[in-house]
Amino acid sequence: MQIEFERLLYTSNPEYSTSQKLDTDEIFAYLNVAQLRVMKAKYFPSANILENVRIIQSNVEDLRNLIKRATPSLGSTIAAYSNYATLVALPADYLHYIRSDSAITRTAVPVISSTSIVPNKVIDYSEVDKVTVNDFNKPILRKPCIVFEESDNIIIFRDSYTTITAVYLTYLSTPNDISLSADCELAEYLHEEVVATAVDIFRREKYLLVTKQEDDNSRNA
């Protein structure tokens, strides 16, 4: 990928092979920015999480090296909502949600006396009032519901009849940085696109820098 980056760049401007030659670390920095940009454009382009999940699940083969499972710890109760809303911290390498399940028991119909695994339901903030237990609302939720916070957390809502003992998360992890000792974890056929994107990012940054310098010189003239 480094060699291909250099080939594309030097073909367009031979100066980058001599006086303005980039060092290895600079090239890998552009490749690492590019791989995240390619992933976002191809696999989670939407603000709608469920739409992105459908895209990711349709391209599992491309992303098989990045699909991970975790059992994050159940955190504190979110008193601002109710005693039945719990904070769950996402893994440090979390990039995008794929699915999650909860281990639950229930004391209401249908009664679940032994632990059962049920899928969680993704909701948005417009639905929070419907699933929050308070003096005016006592819903029965057949599936725990989750919403995403901006600070790498999810909030999981349950009803007053349900106890959650564990949460099982399947997610897309952040790829390792590409380097001399670490290959790109995306499917091999995407490597060419990552390189082309990296070169394009470099050219854009270089163009903006040159334009700014010309503007500064014009103002100082």
C-alpha positions as CSV (number, residue, x, y, z in Angstrom):
1,M,0.0,0.0,0.0
2,Q,2.9,2.3,0.7
3,I,4.5,1.6,-2.6
4,E,1.2,2.1,-4.5
5,F,0.7,5.4,-2.6
6,E,4.1,6.6,-3.8
7,R,3.5,5.4,-7.4
8,L,0.2,7.3,-7.7
9,L,1.7,10.4,-6.1
10,Y,4.9,10.4,-8.1
11,T,3.1,9.8,-11.4
12,S,1.1,12.9,-10.9
13,N,3.9,15.0,-9.6
14,P,7.6,13.8,-10.0
15,E,8.7,16.4,-7.4
16,Y,7.4,14.2,-4.6
17,S,9.9,11.5,-5.5
18,T,12.8,13.9,-4.9
19,S,12.7,17.3,-3.1
20,Q,9.3,16.9,-1.6
21,K,9.4,13.2,-0.9
22,L,7.2,12.1,2.0
23,D,8.6,9.9,4.7
24,T,7.1,6.5,5.6
25,D,5.3,7.8,8.7
26,E,3.5,10.5,6.8
27,I,2.3,8.1,4.2
28,F,0.9,5.7,6.8
29,A,-0.8,8.6,8.5
30,Y,-2.7,9.4,5.3
31,L,-3.5,5.7,4.8
32,N,-5.0,5.4,8.2
33,V,-7.2,8.5,7.8
34,A,-8.2,7.1,4.4
35,Q,-9.2,3.6,5.7
36,L,-11.6,5.1,8.2
37,R,-13.1,7.4,5.5
38,V,-13.6,4.5,3.1
39,M,-15.3,2.5,5.9
40,K,-17.6,5.3,6.8
41,A,-18.6,6.0,3.2
42,K,-19.2,2.3,2.4
43,Y,-20.6,0.8,5.6
44,F,-22.1,3.4,7.8
45,P,-22.9,6.5,5.7
46,S,-26.3,7.2,7.3
47,A,-27.2,8.9,10.5
48,N,-29.7,6.1,10.9
49,I,-28.1,3.3,13.0
50,L,-30.4,0.6,11.8
51,E,-29.8,1.5,8.1
52,N,-26.1,1.3,8.7
53,V,-26.5,-2.1,10.5
54,R,-28.2,-3.5,7.4
55,I,-25.4,-2.3,5.2
56,I,-22.8,-3.8,7.6
57,Q,-24.6,-7.1,7.8
58,S,-24.7,-7.3,4.0
59,N,-21.0,-6.8,3.8
60,V,-19.8,-9.1,6.6
61,E,-17.2,-10.8,4.4
62,D,-15.4,-7.4,3.8
63,L,-15.4,-6.7,7.6
64,R,-14.9,-10.2,9.1
65,N,-11.5,-9.1,10.7
66,L,-13.2,-6.3,12.5
67,I,-16.4,-7.9,13.9
68,K,-16.0,-8.5,17.6
69,R,-18.1,-9.6,20.6
70,A,-18.0,-8.2,24.1
71,T,-19.8,-8.5,27.4
72,P,-19.7,-4.9,28.7
73,S,-20.4,-4.4,32.4
74,L,-23.7,-3.0,33.5
75,G,-23.1,0.4,34.9
76,S,-25.0,2.8,37.1
77,T,-28.7,3.6,37.0
78,I,-29.6,6.7,35.2
79,A,-31.8,8.5,37.8
80,A,-32.7,11.2,35.3
81,Y,-34.8,8.6,33.5
82,S,-35.7,5.9,36.1
83,N,-34.4,3.1,38.2
84,Y,-34.9,0.9,35.2
85,A,-32.5,2.7,32.9
86,T,-28.8,1.6,33.1
87,L,-25.7,3.0,31.5
88,V,-23.5,0.5,29.6
89,A,-20.0,1.6,28.4
90,L,-18.9,0.6,24.9
91,P,-15.5,-1.0,24.3
92,A,-12.5,1.2,23.8
93,D,-12.2,0.0,20.2
94,Y,-15.9,0.3,19.3
95,L,-16.6,1.9,15.9
96,H,-20.2,0.9,15.1
97,Y,-23.0,-1.1,16.5
98,I,-24.2,-4.4,14.9
99,R,-26.4,-6.0,17.5
100,S,-26.8,-6.7,21.2
101,D,-28.7,-9.2,23.4
102,S,-29.6,-9.3,27.1
103,A,-29.7,-12.1,29.5
104,I,-33.0,-11.5,31.5
105,T,-35.5,-13.0,33.9
106,R,-39.1,-11.8,34.2
107,T,-41.8,-11.8,36.8
108,A,-44.7,-10.8,34.4
109,V,-46.4,-12.6,31.5
110,P,-44.6,-14.2,29.9
111,V,-42.8,-15.3,33.1
112,I,-39.2,-16.2,32.6
113,S,-37.9,-17.8,35.8
114,S,-34.6,-19.0,34.4
115,T,-32.2,-16.8,32.4
116,S,-33.2,-16.2,28.8
117,I,-31.3,-14.4,26.0
118,V,-33.4,-11.9,24.1
119,P,-32.4,-9.3,21.4
120,N,-32.3,-5.7,22.4
121,K,-34.3,-3.1,20.4
122,V,-32.6,0.1,19.2
123,I,-34.8,3.2,19.7
124,D,-34.2,6.9,19.3
125,Y,-34.8,9.6,21.9
126,S,-38.3,10.3,20.6
127,E,-39.3,6.9,22.0
128,V,-37.7,7.2,25.4
129,D,-40.8,8.5,27.1
130,K,-42.7,5.4,26.0
131,V,-40.2,3.0,27.6
132,T,-39.4,4.9,30.8
133,V,-40.9,3.6,34.0
134,N,-42.3,6.4,36.2
135,D,-45.4,7.3,38.2
136,F,-47.4,7.9,35.1
137,N,-46.0,5.2,32.8
138,K,-45.5,1.5,33.5
139,P,-44.8,-0.2,30.2
140,I,-44.3,-3.9,29.6
141,L,-41.2,-4.3,27.4
142,R,-40.8,-7.7,25.8
143,K,-37.3,-6.6,24.7
144,P,-35.0,-4.2,26.5
145,C,-34.5,-1.0,24.5
146,I,-31.3,0.9,23.9
147,V,-30.4,4.4,22.9
148,F,-26.9,5.7,22.0
149,E,-25.2,8.6,23.8
150,E,-22.5,10.6,22.2
151,S,-19.9,9.8,24.8
152,D,-19.4,6.1,23.8
153,N,-22.2,4.8,26.0
154,I,-25.5,3.2,25.6
155,I,-28.5,3.4,27.9
156,I,-30.6,0.2,28.2
157,F,-34.2,0.5,29.3
158,R,-36.1,-2.4,31.0
159,D,-39.5,-2.6,32.6
160,S,-40.2,-3.1,36.2
161,Y,-40.9,-6.8,35.7
162,T,-37.5,-7.5,34.1
163,T,-34.0,-8.1,35.5
164,I,-31.0,-7.9,33.2
165,T,-28.0,-9.9,34.3
166,A,-25.7,-9.4,31.3
167,V,-25.5,-7.6,27.9
168,Y,-23.8,-9.2,24.9
169,L,-22.6,-6.8,22.3
170,T,-21.6,-7.5,18.7
171,Y,-19.8,-4.5,17.1
172,L,-17.6,-3.3,14.4
173,S,-14.2,-2.4,15.9
174,T,-11.8,0.4,14.9
175,P,-9.2,-1.1,12.5
176,N,-5.6,-1.2,13.6
177,D,-3.3,1.5,12.2
178,I,-1.6,0.4,9.0
179,S,2.2,0.3,9.4
180,L,5.2,-1.6,8.3
181,S,4.4,-4.3,10.8
182,A,0.5,-4.2,10.5
183,D,-1.5,-4.9,7.4
184,C,-4.8,-3.3,6.6
185,E,-7.6,-5.3,8.1
186,L,-10.2,-4.5,5.5
187,A,-10.8,-7.0,2.6
188,E,-7.9,-7.0,0.2
189,Y,-9.9,-5.7,-2.7
190,L,-10.5,-2.5,-0.8
191,H,-6.8,-1.7,-0.4
192,E,-6.6,0.0,-3.7
193,E,-9.5,2.3,-2.8
194,V,-7.9,3.1,0.5
195,V,-4.7,4.1,-1.2
196,A,-6.4,6.2,-3.9
197,T,-8.4,8.0,-1.1
198,A,-5.2,8.6,0.9
199,V,-3.5,10.2,-2.1
200,D,-6.6,12.3,-2.8
201,I,-6.6,13.5,0.9
202,F,-2.9,14.5,0.6
203,R,-3.5,16.4,-2.7
204,R,-6.5,18.3,-1.2
205,E,-4.5,19.3,1.9
206,K,-1.5,20.3,-0.2
207,Y,-3.8,22.4,-2.5
208,L,-5.4,24.1,0.5
209,L,-2.0,24.8,2.0
210,V,-0.7,26.3,-1.2
211,T,-3.8,28.4,-1.6
212,K,-3.5,29.7,1.9
213,Q,0.2,30.6,1.4
214,E,-0.7,32.5,-1.8
215,D,-3.5,34.4,0.0
216,D,-1.1,35.3,2.8
217,N,1.5,36.5,0.3
218,S,-1.1,38.6,-1.6
219,R,-2.2,40.3,1.7
220,N,1.4,41.0,2.6
221,A,2.4,42.4,-0.8
